[in-house]
Amino acid sequence: MTEPQSEADRDQPYKYQALESPLHIRLIHLLPGKPDEDIRLRISHELLRQPEHPRSLRLSRKHLQRTLPPGWDVVETIEGRFIFMNEPDDASSEENEENEESDEGSGIVHTWKHPDPTIDPELYELPPVNPAQPVFEALSYVWGRQCDPVVATIEGEAGECLGNIKLGKNLGKALRHLRYQDKERVLWVDAICINQNDDVERATQVLRMSSVYQDCSRVIIWLGPEKHDIGLVFSELAHIGSQVEKTTNGFIMSSPDTTDFRWWKDDVPVSFSDEVWSAIKKLSDRSWFHRLWTVQEAIMANRDSIIQSGDAIISWALFRRAVACLLHKNEMPMARVSISAMRSIAKNPIGATLAHTLDAYQARLCSDFHDKIYGLLAILPPRFASEIKPDYEQPVVELYKSCFLISKLLAVGSCVAVLEIRMRVIAPLGFLIFLKWIHMAGECQSTTPLDVLLYTMSTKRPIY
């Protein structure tokens, strides 16, 4: 039995203990409790060990293609699974055009199984998710306003009170919904697991965040409380997501598990009610879809990850595929404009150019301009990202200047492209500062006149 905690103990702010090494992280143990009870946590320091992956026999898509009989092709989905497909030629397609309600009617075959039964499934099937040790879930959420905070009590191993931590309202609501009543839950939450008052630690832990979100057992994307018929929306989106797959080269196709073969077609309309469309619009207005840090957190998330709003839950994989399918349609109501905010999560930017990545997410919001770079490190080109050393004490202007010079040094794009992407990020600082950097890079032979560059920077439009 633990001793009662005094009010004096509860009023003391929790004092962070330094992490043992840059390879260590903190985890919170969300202690059990009922919905109306105070939030109680235990904090542990853990060495984040990379998961051990046994030597894989799995072939690449290119090598797998060589094992297929004539007429068959293989594509890879954004979740990493292979789909084997056999589609008729154009003549056969015309003959079956009136019977496209099913795979059988159209003559199209999409399957998860290799057409040659003698091929070992280990050569093409995805291995199970193998999380790092210790096993934990990572929370992706929006901090929101920090006024009128929720107070969480930090307890020691013996249940003694070690002080308190003040949490934003959104995080407080998330922890109450995620808390079990009969057992603890182990989570990584940036606001608690990183000492926000220590800029040196923040800089070090930023470099660990890609590993945290990639190697956890799953990511929980918290959108906020349940409202606006979110359960109905999740149900509709889950159905669409189960009917289609998105390939790594950006195509939408029918899933081998589909029960409605025509969903993938861009000319097949979406028959949602006005009620559902209205709820989807309100969903797309949630802050999570407009913040910068959530981008890499979602992209790093594995196929077991989920999106949660209140108690309503949808698979992250199904949600992402459904959004991609909706955006693929030729005819959509005005809600399509609204859900364009979700477009970036339906993409797979890993391997994209520096210019493309910075441009794709330049409108995302963050509270610290350092994070226009740091918040995307996990998905920026590795050669560029490896040269960036997070330092929150460095003036923002100096950070952007170093990024400009690194871009130029590594030749990650044409000079004009480098100027363009720098403007996309640097615009808040004013274009006069940027002009000084152009002067520093004077040896760059740009064919774009200076007046065009000035116009581009002043209007924040890209150069083509």
N, C-alpha and C positions, 0 to 999 in steps of 0.2 A: 504494500500500500504506500502510495506517495504522500508526502506531507502537503498540507494545504498551501497554496501559493498566496503570499501576501499582496495587498494592493500596491505596496511600495515596489515589490519586484516587478509587477506587471507594468508599472509606469516607467521603468528604466529601458531606454533603447538597447536593442541587442548589439553587442560588440563583436564585430567580425574577427575571426582568427585568420591570419594569413594562410593562403594555400601553400602546401609543401613544395610544389613545383609548378611550372607552366603546364605540365601534363595533367595536373589534378583539376577536378571540378567539384563544385558543391552540388549536392542533391537535397531536395526537401522530402521529408517523410510526412505526408499529409495524414495526420492522426485521425482515427475514426470519430464520428460525431453525427448528431442529428442535424437536420437542415437549419434549425433555429439556434443552434449552439455556436459559441465562439470558435474561431479558427485556431487550431493548435498545430504546431509544426515542430519537427526535429530536423536539424541540419547536420549532414555528414559530409566529410571530405573523401572523395574517391579518386583513385587513379583510373582514368578512362582508358581501358585497354581495348585496342582494336579487335573486332571479332576475328576468330580464326576461321578462315575459309579453306576447307580441304581442296586439294587440287581438282579443278573442274575439268570434266571431259566435254563440256558444252562447246559446240562449234559456233563459229561466227555465222552470220546470215550468208555471207559470200561462200563459205565452205559448205554450208548446209545446202545451198542451191545446187551444188555439184552432185549431191546424192539423190536428187529428185528425178523421177521418170519424165519423159517428154510431155510438154503441155502443162507442167506444174511450176508454180512459183512460190517463193516464201517471202513474207514481209515481217517486220518487227514492229510491235506496238510500243507506245511510249512507256508502258509498264515493263517492257523487256521480254514479252512473250512472243513466240513465233506463230504465225498463222500460215498454214499451207493452203494454197488455193489453186483451183482448176476452173478456168472460165472459158466458155465456148467462144468461137470466133464470131465475127460480126454477123455472118449469115445465120448461124445458129441462134444468135441473140435475137435477130429479127423474127425468126420463126416462133420463138418463145415469148415475144414481147407482151402478149396478152396474158401470160401466165406467170407474172412476176410476184405472186403473193408469197412464194416460198422458195427456198433453195432448190427444191426438187423441180418446181415449175420452171424456173429460169435456166436450169442446167448449171448453175454456179455452185461450186463446192468450196466452202471455207471450213477448215477443220484444224483442231489443235494437234491432231495425230498425224505423224508422217505417213504418206501413202504407201510406203514400203514397210510392212510390219516387221521386217527383220532388223530395222534400224533401232538401236538401243535408245529408249526415251531419254536417258541421261545425256545424250548428245544434243538434245534440243529443249528439254523442259527446264523451267526455272527452278533452281534450288529453293528451299524454304528460307524465309527471312531469318538471318542469324545475327541478332543484336549484339552489341558490345556488352562487356561485363563491367560493372554490375548492370542488371536489366532495369531500365527506367523508361518512362514516357516523357516526351518533350512537349511543352505547351507553346502554341503559336497564338498570339492574341494582340490586342491593341491596348496600350497603357491607358489612354484616355486622360481625362482631367484628374488631377491628383488632389483636388480640394476635398474636404470632408472625408478623409481616408478611413478605411477599415483597419482595425488593429488586430494583428495576429500575434499570439503568444508563442515564443520559442522555448521549447523544453529540452532538457538534457536527457541522457540515457536513463536516469533514475526518475524522470518525471519532474525534476526541479525546474523552476522558472529561470530562464537565462535572460529574460528581457522581452521586448516586443518589437515588431516591425510594422510600419504603416504601409498599407497597400492601397492602390487605387481601387475605386469602386468596381470597375469591370473585372479586375483580377479577383477581388473578394467574392464577387458573384460566381466566377468560374470555379474557384476552389470549393465553394459551398456545393455546387452542382457535381463536381468531380469527386467529392469526398465519399468514401464508403462508410457505412454505419458499423461494420463489424471488423474491419481490418485497415491497416495503413495502406497508402498508395504512394509510390515513389515517383517523383516528378523532377524535371529540370525546368525552372522558370527564371528567365533572365533577371527580372526585377529583384528577386531574392537570392538567386545563386551567384550573382555577380555583385560585388561590393560597389554600389553605384557612387560612393564617395571617394573611391580610389581610382584615379585616372590611369595609373600604371596597370592596375589589375584589369580594368575595363579593356585597355588596349590589348593585353595578353589574351584575355578570354574571347575577344572578338575573333581572333584567329582560330579558336577552338569551336566556334559555333557551327561551322559546317560539319565537323565531326559529330557534334552533339545531335544535330537534326538528322544526319545521315545514318548514324549508328545506334540510335535509340530503338526500342522495340516498335514504337510507332509515334507519329506526331498527332497531337490533338489540336485541331484548329477550332478555336473558340470564337464564335461570332457574336456572342452576347445572349441576353435572355430570349426565351421563346416568345415570339409574337408574329403578327401578320400572317397567320396560317402557314407558318414555316414547316409544320409537319406535313401538310398537304403538298407544299412545294418540294420538299425532300422526297416524298413518295413519287411524285411525277418525274422528277429528275433522275431518281434511281432507276425507274423503268426505262427511260431513254438511254441512260448510261449502260444498261445491261443489254441493249439491242445493238450497240455499235462499238467499234474500236477505232482508235486514232493511231496511225502509223508514225514512225519517227520522221518520215519525209512529209508529214502534214496532211495525209489523206484520211478521209472518213470512210469506213467500210463496215459492212455488216459483221456482227460478232458470230463466231461459230455456235454460240449459245442462243442466238436470237430466236424469238418466237414471232417476230414481225419483220420479215426480210426487207421491207421497203423503207425502213426508218432512215437509213443512211443517205437516201437520195435527196439531193438539194431541192428538187421540185416537189417533194412530198410535204404538204403543209403540216404545221403543228396545230392541233385542234384543242388547245388549252382554253378554258373558260376565261372570261374577263377577270374573274376573281383570282385565278392562278397567275395570270399575267401581272396583275397589280401587286400580288405578293412577291413575284420574282423581281419586279422593279424595286420594291422596298428592300428586298434581300441584297440587291446589287448596290444599294445606297449605304450598306453597313460599312463602318470605318475600316474594317479589316481589308476590304478590297481596294483601299485607296492609300494604304501606308506602304512605305518602302521596305522596312525590315521583313514584312510578311512574305515578300517575293521569294527570297532564297530559302526561307523556312519551309514554304510549300513545295518548292522545286526539289529540295533535298528529301522530302517526305517519302517514305516507302509505300508499297501498295497496301499495307495493312492500316494505314493512317485513316483518320476520320475527321469529319467536320461536325461540330456540335453547336446547337443553339438551344439553350435551356436543356431540356431532356431529349430533344429531337436530334437524331443522329443520321448521317449518311456517309457511306464510304467515300473517301477522298477520290479514289480512282473512278467510281461511278459519276461523281459530281463533275470532275474535270472532263470526262468524255461527253457528258450530257451538254455542258456548256459549249464544247467544241462543235457538237452536232447542231445545236441551235444557231450558232453563229454561221454555220455552213449553209443554212437554208436561204433560198432565193426570196421567199416572201415571208415577212414577219411583221407584226404590229410595231408600233413605236417603242414597245418595250425592248426591241432589239438595240436601240440606241442606248438604253439604260444598261443592258447587260454587257455592253462593250467594255465596261469597267472590269469585267471578269475575263476579258480576252487574254490578258497576259498570263493568267494561271492555266489557260488551256494550251499554252505553248510549251515547248521544251527547248529553252534557250542554251542548254549546255552545248558548248562548241560554237556558239554564235560569235560574231566578231565583236570587238570592243565597241565600235560605233553603233552597231545594231543593239547591243545590250543596254548601253547608256541611253540611247534614244528611246528604246521601248519603255523604260521605267522612269524617264526624267520627270514625269508629272506626278510620280508618287511622293507622298508627304513624309517628312521626318522633322524632328524637333531640333536636330543638330546637323548643320551643313557638312560636318565631317562624314556623316553617314551616307551622303550621296555617293561616296566611294566605299566606305567600310561596309555599308549595308548590302553591297552587291559582290563583295570579294569572292564568295563561294561560287559564283556563276560567271565571273569575268574570266577572260582568257588566262590560263595559268601563268604564262610568261609575264604578263602584266601584273597579275595579282601577287606573284611571288616577290615583286620588287616593292610592294607597298607594305610598310611597317606601321600599323595603327599607332597613333599618338594623339590623344585628345588635347594635349597641352600645346601642340603645334598650331600656329595660326592657320585658319582655314585657307587664307590666300596662299600661304606657303605650301599647303597640301595640294591644292589645285595646280599650283605652278609645277610642283614635282611630278604630278600625274601627267601634265602636258609634256614635260621634258622626257619622261619615261616612254610615253606613247610615241614620241618622235624618235627616240633612241632605238626602240625596239622595232620601229617601222611596222607598227600594227595596222597601219592604214595609210592612204595617201595623205599628203600634207593638208589638203583641203578637208579631208574627212576628219583629221585630227583637230583642225581648227573648229570644225563644226561640232564635234562631240564635246570639246572643251567648252564651247559656248553653251551647249545644252546644260551642262552642270554648273558653269560659272555665272550664268546670267544674273543670279541674285546679287552678285558682287558689283555688277556694273561693267560695261564693255570697255571703259577706258583702261581698267587694269589689264584686261585681256589684250588690248592693243600693245601694251608694254611687252607682253610675252611674244606677240607676233614679231616685234622688233628683235627680241632675243633670238628668235628662230629665223633671222633674216636670210640665212643661207638657203632656206627652203624655197624652192622654185615653184611658186603657186601661179597658175594661169588665171586665177580669179582676181579681178581688179579689187583694189582696196575699198572702193566705194560700194562694191557689191557685198564685200565682207561686212562693212559697216551697216549696210541696210539689213543684212541677214541677222546681225547681232542685235540691232535695235528692235527688230520685229520678232526675234526669237524663232525665225523660220530656218529650216535647213537649206543648205546649198546642194544643188543637184547638178 
